[in-house]
Amino acid sequence: MSIPLYMNVHIPSEITARVRAAGVDVLTAQEDGTDELPDDLLLDRAASLGRALFTFDADFHRITTKRLHDGVPFFCVFFAAKEPRNAKSCASWLETYALLGEP
């Protein structure tokens, strides 16, 4: 069983398509109608669905660090420090972690 993913609004569709093609369950913020939601609420939405959030947005690093410090739970975040130049390698990395993990 893999970790289901929740793609932040800025994730390129090519990465999403490649990860889906590898058999990972993926939902995008756009598909969920949450593409305008503030970051902290988007993290809560992903958690409520039992999905790990994937993002390039550095604000999530700050938000999750604060939540860890304050003892506020969240499900999981896969964070890439910047948008990769190569969607194929990014998707490969992401699918590896999603497919090897457990919810």
C-alpha positions as CSV (number, residue, x, y, z in Angstrom):
1,M,0.0,0.0,0.0
2,S,1.3,3.4,-0.8
3,I,1.0,6.8,0.9
4,P,-1.8,8.8,-0.9
5,L,-0.6,12.2,-2.0
6,Y,-2.2,15.6,-2.1
7,M,-0.5,17.9,-4.6
8,N,-0.2,21.6,-3.8
9,V,-1.5,24.0,-6.4
10,H,2.0,24.8,-8.0
11,I,3.0,21.2,-8.7
12,P,3.4,20.8,-12.5
13,S,0.9,18.5,-14.1
14,E,3.7,16.4,-15.6
15,I,4.9,15.4,-12.1
16,T,1.4,14.5,-11.1
17,A,0.8,12.5,-14.2
18,R,4.0,10.5,-13.8
19,V,3.4,9.7,-10.2
20,R,-0.2,8.6,-11.0
21,A,1.2,6.4,-13.8
22,A,3.4,4.7,-11.3
23,G,0.3,3.6,-9.3
24,V,0.2,6.2,-6.6
25,D,-3.1,7.6,-5.5
26,V,-2.9,11.4,-6.1
27,L,-5.4,14.2,-5.6
28,T,-4.6,17.8,-6.6
29,A,-5.7,20.9,-4.8
30,Q,-7.3,22.0,-8.1
31,E,-9.3,18.7,-8.3
32,D,-10.4,19.1,-4.6
33,G,-11.4,22.8,-5.1
34,T,-8.9,24.0,-2.5
35,D,-6.4,25.8,-4.8
36,E,-7.2,29.1,-3.0
37,L,-7.0,27.8,0.5
38,P,-4.3,29.3,2.9
39,D,-1.4,27.0,3.5
40,D,-2.2,26.0,7.0
41,L,-5.7,25.1,6.1
42,L,-4.5,23.2,3.0
43,L,-2.2,21.1,5.3
44,D,-5.2,20.4,7.5
45,R,-7.3,19.4,4.5
46,A,-4.6,16.9,3.3
47,A,-4.5,15.5,6.8
48,S,-8.3,15.2,7.0
49,L,-8.1,13.1,3.8
50,G,-5.2,11.0,5.1
51,R,-2.9,12.3,2.4
52,A,0.6,13.5,2.5
53,L,1.0,17.0,1.0
54,F,3.6,17.5,-1.7
55,T,4.9,21.0,-2.2
56,F,7.7,23.3,-3.2
57,D,6.3,26.1,-1.0
58,A,8.9,27.0,1.7
59,D,6.1,28.3,3.9
60,F,5.2,24.7,4.7
61,H,8.6,24.2,6.2
62,R,7.9,27.0,8.6
63,I,4.3,25.8,9.3
64,T,5.3,22.2,10.0
65,T,8.3,23.3,12.1
66,K,6.0,25.5,14.3
67,R,3.5,22.7,14.6
68,L,6.2,20.3,15.7
69,H,7.4,22.8,18.2
70,D,3.9,23.5,19.5
71,G,2.8,19.8,19.5
72,V,0.2,20.3,16.9
73,P,-0.2,17.1,14.8
74,F,-0.2,16.9,11.0
75,F,-0.1,13.9,8.7
76,C,2.9,14.2,6.4
77,V,4.6,16.6,4.1
78,F,6.9,15.9,1.3
79,F,8.8,19.1,0.6
80,A,11.2,19.8,-2.3
81,A,13.2,22.9,-1.6
82,K,12.7,24.2,-5.2
83,E,10.9,23.2,-8.3
84,P,13.1,20.7,-10.1
85,R,14.2,21.3,-13.6
86,N,13.6,17.6,-14.4
87,A,10.0,16.5,-13.8
88,K,10.9,12.9,-14.4
89,S,13.5,12.7,-11.6
90,C,11.2,14.6,-9.2
91,A,8.3,12.2,-9.9
92,S,10.7,9.2,-9.5
93,W,11.8,10.4,-6.1
94,L,8.3,11.1,-5.0
95,E,6.8,7.8,-6.2
96,T,9.7,5.9,-4.5
97,Y,8.8,7.5,-1.1
98,A,5.1,7.1,-1.7
99,L,5.3,3.5,-2.8
100,L,7.7,2.4,0.0
101,G,5.8,4.1,2.8
102,E,2.6,3.3,4.6
103,P,-0.2,5.7,5.6
